[in-house]
Amino acid sequence: MNPIEQFGQWIREANTIAVLTGAGMSTESGIPDFRSENGIYAQKERVEYICLSIIIKKSG
């Protein structure tokens, strides 16, 4: 099996997938950034977003 086919198989078999990208890709797609004037940090307290226990609680 070639690497592309293997990668496709992993995706098909996965229960969840996380994609990590840079800010440019997300903002171009309409996802707000963190640090701009209207970014996520301006809307909520940082602690709510960077605390691992909050991330786990919200994802489950």
mmCIF file as Biopython writes it, N, C-alpha, C and O atoms, coordinates in Angstrom:
data_model
#
loop_
_atom_site.group_PDB
_atom_site.id
_atom_site.type_symbol
_atom_site.label_atom_id
_atom_site.label_alt_id
_atom_site.label_comp_id
_atom_site.label_asym_id
_atom_site.label_entity_id
_atom_site.label_seq_id
_atom_site.pdbx_PDB_ins_code
_atom_site.Cartn_x
_atom_site.Cartn_y
_atom_site.Cartn_z
_atom_site.occupancy
_atom_site.B_iso_or_equiv
_atom_site.auth_seq_id
_atom_site.auth_asym_id
_atom_site.pdbx_PDB_model_num
ATOM 1   N N  . MET A ? 1  ? 0.860   -1.178 0.000  1.0 0.0 1  A 1 
ATOM 2   C CA . MET A ? 1  ? 0.000   0.000  0.000  1.0 0.0 1  A 1 
ATOM 3   C C  . MET A ? 1  ? 0.900   1.234  0.000  1.0 0.0 1  A 1 
ATOM 4   O O  . MET A ? 1  ? 1.845   1.322  0.785  1.0 0.0 1  A 1 
ATOM 5   N N  . ASN A ? 2  ? 0.604   2.179  -0.878 1.0 0.0 2  A 1 
ATOM 6   C CA . ASN A ? 2  ? 1.432   3.390  -0.921 1.0 0.0 2  A 1 
ATOM 7   C C  . ASN A ? 2  ? 1.045   4.352  0.208  1.0 0.0 2  A 1 
ATOM 8   O O  . ASN A ? 2  ? -0.016  4.193  0.811  1.0 0.0 2  A 1 
ATOM 9   N N  . PRO A ? 3  ? 1.884   5.338  0.498  1.0 0.0 3  A 1 
ATOM 10  C CA . PRO A ? 3  ? 1.625   6.242  1.626  1.0 0.0 3  A 1 
ATOM 11  C C  . PRO A ? 3  ? 0.281   6.983  1.539  1.0 0.0 3  A 1 
ATOM 12  O O  . PRO A ? 3  ? -0.365  7.193  2.565  1.0 0.0 3  A 1 
ATOM 13  N N  . ILE A ? 4  ? -0.142  7.373  0.358  1.0 0.0 4  A 1 
ATOM 14  C CA . ILE A ? 4  ? -1.428  8.078  0.218  1.0 0.0 4  A 1 
ATOM 15  C C  . ILE A ? 4  ? -2.589  7.146  0.556  1.0 0.0 4  A 1 
ATOM 16  O O  . ILE A ? 4  ? -3.523  7.539  1.254  1.0 0.0 4  A 1 
ATOM 17  N N  . GLU A ? 5  ? -2.526  5.910  0.059  1.0 0.0 5  A 1 
ATOM 18  C CA . GLU A ? 5  ? -3.565  4.931  0.385  1.0 0.0 5  A 1 
ATOM 19  C C  . GLU A ? 5  ? -3.592  4.636  1.880  1.0 0.0 5  A 1 
ATOM 20  O O  . GLU A ? 5  ? -4.664  4.515  2.472  1.0 0.0 5  A 1 
ATOM 21  N N  . GLN A ? 6  ? -2.417  4.521  2.489  1.0 0.0 6  A 1 
ATOM 22  C CA . GLN A ? 6  ? -2.333  4.269  3.937  1.0 0.0 6  A 1 
ATOM 23  C C  . GLN A ? 6  ? -2.956  5.419  4.717  1.0 0.0 6  A 1 
ATOM 24  O O  . GLN A ? 6  ? -3.707  5.205  5.669  1.0 0.0 6  A 1 
ATOM 25  N N  . PHE A ? 7  ? -2.636  6.634  4.304  1.0 0.0 7  A 1 
ATOM 26  C CA . PHE A ? 7  ? -3.195  7.814  4.963  1.0 0.0 7  A 1 
ATOM 27  C C  . PHE A ? 7  ? -4.722  7.809  4.850  1.0 0.0 7  A 1 
ATOM 28  O O  . PHE A ? 7  ? -5.415  8.080  5.830  1.0 0.0 7  A 1 
ATOM 29  N N  . GLY A ? 8  ? -5.242  7.506  3.673  1.0 0.0 8  A 1 
ATOM 30  C CA . GLY A ? 8  ? -6.687  7.424  3.482  1.0 0.0 8  A 1 
ATOM 31  C C  . GLY A ? 8  ? -7.323  6.366  4.359  1.0 0.0 8  A 1 
ATOM 32  O O  . GLY A ? 8  ? -8.413  6.570  4.894  1.0 0.0 8  A 1 
ATOM 33  N N  . GLN A ? 9  ? -6.656  5.249  4.510  1.0 0.0 9  A 1 
ATOM 34  C CA . GLN A ? 9  ? -7.171  4.185  5.369  1.0 0.0 9  A 1 
ATOM 35  C C  . GLN A ? 9  ? -7.229  4.645  6.821  1.0 0.0 9  A 1 
ATOM 36  O O  . GLN A ? 9  ? -8.209  4.390  7.521  1.0 0.0 9  A 1 
ATOM 37  N N  . TRP A ? 10 ? -6.182  5.319  7.266  1.0 0.0 10 A 1 
ATOM 38  C CA . TRP A ? 10 ? -6.179  5.824  8.650  1.0 0.0 10 A 1 
ATOM 39  C C  . TRP A ? 10 ? -7.343  6.778  8.869  1.0 0.0 10 A 1 
ATOM 40  O O  . TRP A ? 10 ? -7.994  6.728  9.912  1.0 0.0 10 A 1 
ATOM 41  N N  . ILE A ? 11 ? -7.613  7.648  7.901  1.0 0.0 11 A 1 
ATOM 42  C CA . ILE A ? 11 ? -8.723  8.592  8.026  1.0 0.0 11 A 1 
ATOM 43  C C  . ILE A ? 11 ? -10.056 7.848  8.082  1.0 0.0 11 A 1 
ATOM 44  O O  . ILE A ? 11 ? -10.897 8.147  8.931  1.0 0.0 11 A 1 
ATOM 45  N N  . ARG A ? 12 ? -10.252 6.895  7.197  1.0 0.0 12 A 1 
ATOM 46  C CA . ARG A ? 12 ? -11.508 6.129  7.187  1.0 0.0 12 A 1 
ATOM 47  C C  . ARG A ? 12 ? -11.731 5.373  8.492  1.0 0.0 12 A 1 
ATOM 48  O O  . ARG A ? 12 ? -12.871 5.228  8.933  1.0 0.0 12 A 1 
ATOM 49  N N  . GLU A ? 13 ? -10.671 4.896  9.107  1.0 0.0 13 A 1 
ATOM 50  C CA . GLU A ? 13 ? -10.779 4.095  10.324 1.0 0.0 13 A 1 
ATOM 51  C C  . GLU A ? 13 ? -10.804 4.928  11.604 1.0 0.0 13 A 1 
ATOM 52  O O  . GLU A ? 13 ? -11.091 4.398  12.677 1.0 0.0 13 A 1 
ATOM 53  N N  . ALA A ? 14 ? -10.515 6.197  11.506 1.0 0.0 14 A 1 
ATOM 54  C CA . ALA A ? 14 ? -10.417 7.053  12.697 1.0 0.0 14 A 1 
ATOM 55  C C  . ALA A ? 14 ? -11.790 7.370  13.276 1.0 0.0 14 A 1 
ATOM 56  O O  . ALA A ? 14 ? -12.764 7.525  12.540 1.0 0.0 14 A 1 
ATOM 57  N N  . ASN A ? 15 ? -11.856 7.463  14.595 1.0 0.0 15 A 1 
ATOM 58  C CA . ASN A ? 15 ? -13.074 7.924  15.264 1.0 0.0 15 A 1 
ATOM 59  C C  . ASN A ? 15 ? -13.157 9.445  15.254 1.0 0.0 15 A 1 
ATOM 60  O O  . ASN A ? 15 ? -14.237 10.017 15.110 1.0 0.0 15 A 1 
ATOM 61  N N  . THR A ? 16 ? -12.018 10.086 15.407 1.0 0.0 16 A 1 
ATOM 62  C CA . THR A ? 16 ? -11.938 11.547 15.364 1.0 0.0 16 A 1 
ATOM 63  C C  . THR A ? 16 ? -10.664 11.949 14.634 1.0 0.0 16 A 1 
ATOM 64  O O  . THR A ? 16 ? -9.696  11.192 14.571 1.0 0.0 16 A 1 
ATOM 65  N N  . ILE A ? 17 ? -10.690 13.158 14.085 1.0 0.0 17 A 1 
ATOM 66  C CA . ILE A ? 17 ? -9.524  13.682 13.373 1.0 0.0 17 A 1 
ATOM 67  C C  . ILE A ? 17 ? -9.315  15.126 13.813 1.0 0.0 17 A 1 
ATOM 68  O O  . ILE A ? 17 ? -10.267 15.903 13.889 1.0 0.0 17 A 1 
ATOM 69  N N  . ALA A ? 18 ? -8.081  15.477 14.097 1.0 0.0 18 A 1 
ATOM 70  C CA . ALA A ? 18 ? -7.725  16.858 14.404 1.0 0.0 18 A 1 
ATOM 71  C C  . ALA A ? 18 ? -6.768  17.354 13.325 1.0 0.0 18 A 1 
ATOM 72  O O  . ALA A ? 18 ? -5.817  16.665 12.956 1.0 0.0 18 A 1 
ATOM 73  N N  . VAL A ? 19 ? -7.032  18.546 12.830 1.0 0.0 19 A 1 
ATOM 74  C CA . VAL A ? 19 ? -6.176  19.138 11.813 1.0 0.0 19 A 1 
ATOM 75  C C  . VAL A ? 19 ? -5.574  20.410 12.394 1.0 0.0 19 A 1 
ATOM 76  O O  . VAL A ? 19 ? -6.305  21.310 12.808 1.0 0.0 19 A 1 
ATOM 77  N N  . LEU A ? 20 ? -4.259  20.489 12.428 1.0 0.0 20 A 1 
ATOM 78  C CA . LEU A ? 20 ? -3.572  21.657 12.963 1.0 0.0 20 A 1 
ATOM 79  C C  . LEU A ? 20 ? -3.055  22.478 11.796 1.0 0.0 20 A 1 
ATOM 80  O O  . LEU A ? 20 ? -2.295  21.980 10.965 1.0 0.0 20 A 1 
ATOM 81  N N  . THR A ? 21 ? -3.465  23.733 11.735 1.0 0.0 21 A 1 
ATOM 82  C CA . THR A ? 21 ? -3.048  24.612 10.648 1.0 0.0 21 A 1 
ATOM 83  C C  . THR A ? 21 ? -2.570  25.938 11.217 1.0 0.0 21 A 1 
ATOM 84  O O  . THR A ? 21 ? -2.664  26.180 12.421 1.0 0.0 21 A 1 
ATOM 85  N N  . GLY A ? 22 ? -2.070  26.772 10.364 1.0 0.0 22 A 1 
ATOM 86  C CA . GLY A ? 22 ? -1.667  28.105 10.782 1.0 0.0 22 A 1 
ATOM 87  C C  . GLY A ? 22 ? -2.854  29.057 10.757 1.0 0.0 22 A 1 
ATOM 88  O O  . GLY A ? 22 ? -3.923  28.721 10.249 1.0 0.0 22 A 1 
ATOM 89  N N  . ALA A ? 23 ? -2.656  30.236 11.305 1.0 0.0 23 A 1 
ATOM 90  C CA . ALA A ? 23 ? -3.731  31.224 11.394 1.0 0.0 23 A 1 
ATOM 91  C C  . ALA A ? 23 ? -4.240  31.653 10.030 1.0 0.0 23 A 1 
ATOM 92  O O  . ALA A ? 23 ? -5.428  31.938 9.881  1.0 0.0 23 A 1 
ATOM 93  N N  . GLY A ? 24 ? -3.379  31.704 9.046  1.0 0.0 24 A 1 
ATOM 94  C CA . GLY A ? 24 ? -3.800  32.145 7.721  1.0 0.0 24 A 1 
ATOM 95  C C  . GLY A ? 24 ? -4.882  31.276 7.121  1.0 0.0 24 A 1 
ATOM 96  O O  . GLY A ? 24 ? -5.810  31.789 6.495  1.0 0.0 24 A 1 
ATOM 97  N N  . MET A ? 25 ? -4.780  29.973 7.297  1.0 0.0 25 A 1 
ATOM 98  C CA . MET A ? 25 ? -5.782  29.072 6.731  1.0 0.0 25 A 1 
ATOM 99  C C  . MET A ? 25 ? -7.125  29.229 7.443  1.0 0.0 25 A 1 
ATOM 100 O O  . MET A ? 25 ? -8.168  29.256 6.791  1.0 0.0 25 A 1 
ATOM 101 N N  . SER A ? 26 ? -7.109  29.329 8.749  1.0 0.0 26 A 1 
ATOM 102 C CA . SER A ? 26 ? -8.373  29.424 9.478  1.0 0.0 26 A 1 
ATOM 103 C C  . SER A ? 26 ? -9.068  30.760 9.238  1.0 0.0 26 A 1 
ATOM 104 O O  . SER A ? 26 ? -10.281 30.788 9.034  1.0 0.0 26 A 1 
ATOM 105 N N  . THR A ? 27 ? -8.338  31.849 9.258  1.0 0.0 27 A 1 
ATOM 106 C CA . THR A ? 27 ? -8.985  33.148 9.061  1.0 0.0 27 A 1 
ATOM 107 C C  . THR A ? 27 ? -9.520  33.294 7.648  1.0 0.0 27 A 1 
ATOM 108 O O  . THR A ? 27 ? -10.561 33.922 7.452  1.0 0.0 27 A 1 
ATOM 109 N N  . GLU A ? 28 ? -8.841  32.734 6.661  1.0 0.0 28 A 1 
ATOM 110 C CA . GLU A ? 28 ? -9.336  32.754 5.283  1.0 0.0 28 A 1 
ATOM 111 C C  . GLU A ? 28 ? -10.631 31.965 5.160  1.0 0.0 28 A 1 
ATOM 112 O O  . GLU A ? 28 ? -11.429 32.218 4.257  1.0 0.0 28 A 1 
ATOM 113 N N  . SER A ? 29 ? -10.843 31.007 6.065  1.0 0.0 29 A 1 
ATOM 114 C CA . SER A ? 29 ? -12.056 30.190 6.049  1.0 0.0 29 A 1 
ATOM 115 C C  . SER A ? 29 ? -13.163 30.768 6.915  1.0 0.0 29 A 1 
ATOM 116 O O  . SER A ? 29 ? -14.234 30.172 7.038  1.0 0.0 29 A 1 
ATOM 117 N N  . GLY A ? 30 ? -12.909 31.935 7.522  1.0 0.0 30 A 1 
ATOM 118 C CA . GLY A ? 30 ? -13.927 32.571 8.355  1.0 0.0 30 A 1 
ATOM 119 C C  . GLY A ? 30 ? -13.854 32.224 9.831  1.0 0.0 30 A 1 
ATOM 120 O O  . GLY A ? 30 ? -14.718 32.640 10.603 1.0 0.0 30 A 1 
ATOM 121 N N  . ILE A ? 31 ? -12.850 31.476 10.237 1.0 0.0 31 A 1 
ATOM 122 C CA . ILE A ? 31 ? -12.669 31.141 11.648 1.0 0.0 31 A 1 
ATOM 123 C C  . ILE A ? 31 ? -11.885 32.283 12.287 1.0 0.0 31 A 1 
ATOM 124 O O  . ILE A ? 31 ? -10.822 32.643 11.782 1.0 0.0 31 A 1 
ATOM 125 N N  . PRO A ? 32 ? -12.371 32.861 13.377 1.0 0.0 32 A 1 
ATOM 126 C CA . PRO A ? 32 ? -11.669 33.999 13.970 1.0 0.0 32 A 1 
ATOM 127 C C  . PRO A ? 32 ? -10.298 33.613 14.528 1.0 0.0 32 A 1 
ATOM 128 O O  . PRO A ? 32 ? -10.098 32.492 14.997 1.0 0.0 32 A 1 
ATOM 129 N N  . ASP A ? 33 ? -9.366  34.554 14.469 1.0 0.0 33 A 1 
ATOM 130 C CA . ASP A ? 33 ? -8.055  34.319 15.062 1.0 0.0 33 A 1 
ATOM 131 C C  . ASP A ? 33 ? -8.125  34.588 16.559 1.0 0.0 33 A 1 
ATOM 132 O O  . ASP A ? 33 ? -9.205  34.823 17.103 1.0 0.0 33 A 1 
ATOM 133 N N  . PHE A ? 34 ? -6.991  34.554 17.214 1.0 0.0 34 A 1 
ATOM 134 C CA . PHE A ? 34 ? -6.966  34.762 18.659 1.0 0.0 34 A 1 
ATOM 135 C C  . PHE A ? 34 ? -6.593  36.184 19.056 1.0 0.0 34 A 1 
ATOM 136 O O  . PHE A ? 34 ? -7.186  36.729 19.987 1.0 0.0 34 A 1 
ATOM 137 N N  . ARG A ? 35 ? -5.639  36.793 18.386 1.0 0.0 35 A 1 
ATOM 138 C CA . ARG A ? 35 ? -5.034  38.009 18.909 1.0 0.0 35 A 1 
ATOM 139 C C  . ARG A ? 35 ? -5.457  39.307 18.237 1.0 0.0 35 A 1 
ATOM 140 O O  . ARG A ? 35 ? -5.055  40.375 18.700 1.0 0.0 35 A 1 
ATOM 141 N N  . SER A ? 36 ? -6.237  39.271 17.184 1.0 0.0 36 A 1 
ATOM 142 C CA . SER A ? 36 ? -6.613  40.530 16.534 1.0 0.0 36 A 1 
ATOM 143 C C  . SER A ? 36 ? -7.625  41.291 17.396 1.0 0.0 36 A 1 
ATOM 144 O O  . SER A ? 36 ? -8.084  40.786 18.420 1.0 0.0 36 A 1 
ATOM 145 N N  . GLU A ? 37 ? -7.956  42.476 16.980 1.0 0.0 37 A 1 
ATOM 146 C CA . GLU A ? 37 ? -8.895  43.320 17.726 1.0 0.0 37 A 1 
ATOM 147 C C  . GLU A ? 37 ? -10.237 42.623 17.951 1.0 0.0 37 A 1 
ATOM 148 O O  . GLU A ? 37 ? -10.851 42.793 19.004 1.0 0.0 37 A 1 
ATOM 149 N N  . ASN A ? 38 ? -10.692 41.851 16.980 1.0 0.0 38 A 1 
ATOM 150 C CA . ASN A ? 38 ? -11.971 41.135 17.104 1.0 0.0 38 A 1 
ATOM 151 C C  . ASN A ? 38 ? -11.772 39.639 17.310 1.0 0.0 38 A 1 
ATOM 152 O O  . ASN A ? 38 ? -12.699 38.853 17.115 1.0 0.0 38 A 1 
ATOM 153 N N  . GLY A ? 39 ? -10.573 39.248 17.700 1.0 0.0 39 A 1 
ATOM 154 C CA . GLY A ? 39 ? -10.260 37.831 17.861 1.0 0.0 39 A 1 
ATOM 155 C C  . GLY A ? 39 ? -10.900 37.215 19.094 1.0 0.0 39 A 1 
ATOM 156 O O  . GLY A ? 39 ? -11.576 37.887 19.873 1.0 0.0 39 A 1 
ATOM 157 N N  . ILE A ? 40 ? -10.670 35.932 19.247 1.0 0.0 40 A 1 
ATOM 158 C CA . ILE A ? 40 ? -11.272 35.174 20.345 1.0 0.0 40 A 1 
ATOM 159 C C  . ILE A ? 40 ? -10.830 35.697 21.704 1.0 0.0 40 A 1 
ATOM 160 O O  . ILE A ? 40 ? -11.642 35.770 22.626 1.0 0.0 40 A 1 
ATOM 161 N N  . TYR A ? 41 ? -9.545  36.066 21.848 1.0 0.0 41 A 1 
ATOM 162 C CA . TYR A ? 41 ? -9.076  36.573 23.139 1.0 0.0 41 A 1 
ATOM 163 C C  . TYR A ? 41 ? -9.781  37.871 23.521 1.0 0.0 41 A 1 
ATOM 164 O O  . TYR A ? 41 ? -9.919  38.164 24.709 1.0 0.0 41 A 1 
ATOM 165 N N  . ALA A ? 42 ? -10.223 38.639 22.558 1.0 0.0 42 A 1 
ATOM 166 C CA . ALA A ? 42 ? -10.932 39.881 22.854 1.0 0.0 42 A 1 
ATOM 167 C C  . ALA A ? 42 ? -12.354 39.602 23.325 1.0 0.0 42 A 1 
ATOM 168 O O  . ALA A ? 42 ? -12.966 40.450 23.975 1.0 0.0 42 A 1 
ATOM 169 N N  . GLN A ? 43 ? -12.887 38.429 23.007 1.0 0.0 43 A 1 
ATOM 170 C CA . GLN A ? 43 ? -14.267 38.087 23.340 1.0 0.0 43 A 1 
ATOM 171 C C  . GLN A ? 43 ? -14.397 37.322 24.653 1.0 0.0 43 A 1 
ATOM 172 O O  . GLN A ? 43 ? -15.394 37.485 25.357 1.0 0.0 43 A 1 
ATOM 173 N N  . LYS A ? 44 ? -13.435 36.510 24.991 1.0 0.0 44 A 1 
ATOM 174 C CA . LYS A ? 44 ? -13.494 35.678 26.194 1.0 0.0 44 A 1 
ATOM 175 C C  . LYS A ? 44 ? -12.173 35.787 26.952 1.0 0.0 44 A 1 
ATOM 176 O O  . LYS A ? 44 ? -11.165 36.257 26.424 1.0 0.0 44 A 1 
ATOM 177 N N  . GLU A ? 45 ? -12.209 35.340 28.194 1.0 0.0 45 A 1 
ATOM 178 C CA . GLU A ? 45 ? -10.974 35.311 28.970 1.0 0.0 45 A 1 
ATOM 179 C C  . GLU A ? 45 ? -10.063 34.213 28.433 1.0 0.0 45 A 1 
ATOM 180 O O  . GLU A ? 45 ? -10.532 33.122 28.108 1.0 0.0 45 A 1 
ATOM 181 N N  . ARG A ? 46 ? -8.784  34.489 28.338 1.0 0.0 46 A 1 
ATOM 182 C CA . ARG A ? 46 ? -7.823  33.522 27.807 1.0 0.0 46 A 1 
ATOM 183 C C  . ARG A ? 46 ? -7.846  32.200 28.557 1.0 0.0 46 A 1 
ATOM 184 O O  . ARG A ? 46 ? -7.728  31.138 27.947 1.0 0.0 46 A 1 
ATOM 185 N N  . VAL A ? 47 ? -7.996  32.255 29.857 1.0 0.0 47 A 1 
ATOM 186 C CA . VAL A ? 47 ? -7.940  31.054 30.673 1.0 0.0 47 A 1 
ATOM 187 C C  . VAL A ? 47 ? -8.942  30.016 30.178 1.0 0.0 47 A 1 
ATOM 188 O O  . VAL A ? 47 ? -8.664  28.817 30.222 1.0 0.0 47 A 1 
ATOM 189 N N  . GLU A ? 48 ? -10.081 30.455 29.717 1.0 0.0 48 A 1 
ATOM 190 C CA . GLU A ? 48 ? -11.102 29.531 29.255 1.0 0.0 48 A 1 
ATOM 191 C C  . GLU A ? 48 ? -10.637 28.737 28.038 1.0 0.0 48 A 1 
ATOM 192 O O  . GLU A ? 48 ? -11.103 27.618 27.827 1.0 0.0 48 A 1 
ATOM 193 N N  . TYR A ? 49 ? -9.742  29.280 27.243 1.0 0.0 49 A 1 
ATOM 194 C CA . TYR A ? 49 ? -9.298  28.614 26.029 1.0 0.0 49 A 1 
ATOM 195 C C  . TYR A ? 49 ? -7.992  27.855 26.163 1.0 0.0 49 A 1 
ATOM 196 O O  . TYR A ? 49 ? -7.770  26.897 25.422 1.0 0.0 49 A 1 
ATOM 197 N N  . ILE A ? 50 ? -7.121  28.246 27.079 1.0 0.0 50 A 1 
ATOM 198 C CA . ILE A ? 50 ? -5.816  27.603 27.135 1.0 0.0 50 A 1 
ATOM 199 C C  . ILE A ? 50 ? -5.685  26.587 28.262 1.0 0.0 50 A 1 
ATOM 200 O O  . ILE A ? 50 ? -4.623  25.985 28.420 1.0 0.0 50 A 1 
ATOM 201 N N  . CYS A ? 51 ? -6.704  26.390 29.023 1.0 0.0 51 A 1 
ATOM 202 C CA . CYS A ? 51 ? -6.666  25.432 30.126 1.0 0.0 51 A 1 
ATOM 203 C C  . CYS A ? 51 ? -7.063  24.039 29.599 1.0 0.0 51 A 1 
ATOM 204 O O  . CYS A ? 51 ? -8.158  23.883 29.059 1.0 0.0 51 A 1 
ATOM 205 N N  . LEU A ? 52 ? -6.204  23.042 29.745 1.0 0.0 52 A 1 
ATOM 206 C CA . LEU A ? 52 ? -6.457  21.706 29.227 1.0 0.0 52 A 1 
ATOM 207 C C  . LEU A ? 52 ? -7.754  21.122 29.771 1.0 0.0 52 A 1 
ATOM 208 O O  . LEU A ? 52 ? -8.484  20.468 29.027 1.0 0.0 52 A 1 
ATOM 209 N N  . SER A ? 53 ? -8.057  21.336 31.029 1.0 0.0 53 A 1 
ATOM 210 C CA . SER A ? 53 ? -9.281  20.762 31.591 1.0 0.0 53 A 1 
ATOM 211 C C  . SER A ? 53 ? -10.533 21.343 30.925 1.0 0.0 53 A 1 
ATOM 212 O O  . SER A ? 53 ? -11.528 20.634 30.771 1.0 0.0 53 A 1 
ATOM 213 N N  . ILE A ? 54 ? -10.499 22.607 30.533 1.0 0.0 54 A 1 
ATOM 214 C CA . ILE A ? 54 ? -11.629 23.221 29.826 1.0 0.0 54 A 1 
ATOM 215 C C  . ILE A ? 54 ? -11.767 22.619 28.436 1.0 0.0 54 A 1 
ATOM 216 O O  . ILE A ? 54 ? -12.876 22.314 27.997 1.0 0.0 54 A 1 
ATOM 217 N N  . ILE A ? 55 ? -10.650 22.447 27.746 1.0 0.0 55 A 1 
ATOM 218 C CA . ILE A ? 55 ? -10.684 21.862 26.403 1.0 0.0 55 A 1 
ATOM 219 C C  . ILE A ? 55 ? -11.267 20.455 26.459 1.0 0.0 55 A 1 
ATOM 220 O O  . ILE A ? 55 ? -12.119 20.110 25.640 1.0 0.0 55 A 1 
ATOM 221 N N  . ILE A ? 56 ? -10.828 19.648 27.398 1.0 0.0 56 A 1 
ATOM 222 C CA . ILE A ? 56 ? -11.333 18.281 27.540 1.0 0.0 56 A 1 
ATOM 223 C C  . ILE A ? 56 ? -12.814 18.300 27.895 1.0 0.0 56 A 1 
ATOM 224 O O  . ILE A ? 56 ? -13.595 17.531 27.335 1.0 0.0 56 A 1 
ATOM 225 N N  . LYS A ? 57 ? -13.206 19.170 28.819 1.0 0.0 57 A 1 
ATOM 226 C CA . LYS A ? 57 ? -14.601 19.260 29.242 1.0 0.0 57 A 1 
ATOM 227 C C  . LYS A ? 57 ? -15.503 19.634 28.058 1.0 0.0 57 A 1 
ATOM 228 O O  . LYS A ? 57 ? -16.570 19.046 27.884 1.0 0.0 57 A 1 
ATOM 229 N N  . LYS A ? 58 ? -15.077 20.603 27.251 1.0 0.0 58 A 1 
ATOM 230 C CA . LYS A ? 58 ? -15.895 21.059 26.126 1.0 0.0 58 A 1 
ATOM 231 C C  . LYS A ? 58 ? -15.915 20.055 24.979 1.0 0.0 58 A 1 
ATOM 232 O O  . LYS A ? 58 ? -16.873 20.036 24.206 1.0 0.0 58 A 1 
ATOM 233 N N  . SER A ? 59 ? -14.884 19.219 24.844 1.0 0.0 59 A 1 
ATOM 234 C CA . SER A ? 59 ? -14.842 18.278 23.734 1.0 0.0 59 A 1 
ATOM 235 C C  . SER A ? 59 ? -15.611 16.998 24.038 1.0 0.0 59 A 1 
ATOM 236 O O  . SER A ? 59 ? -15.947 16.241 23.127 1.0 0.0 59 A 1 
ATOM 237 N N  . GLY A ? 60 ? -15.888 16.757 25.302 1.0 0.0 60 A 1 
ATOM 238 C CA . GLY A ? 60 ? -16.545 15.500 25.677 1.0 0.0 60 A 1 
ATOM 239 C C  . GLY A ? 60 ? -17.966 15.702 25.856 1.0 0.0 60 A 1 
ATOM 240 O O  . GLY A ? 60 ? -18.689 14.757 26.173 1.0 0.0 60 A 1 
#
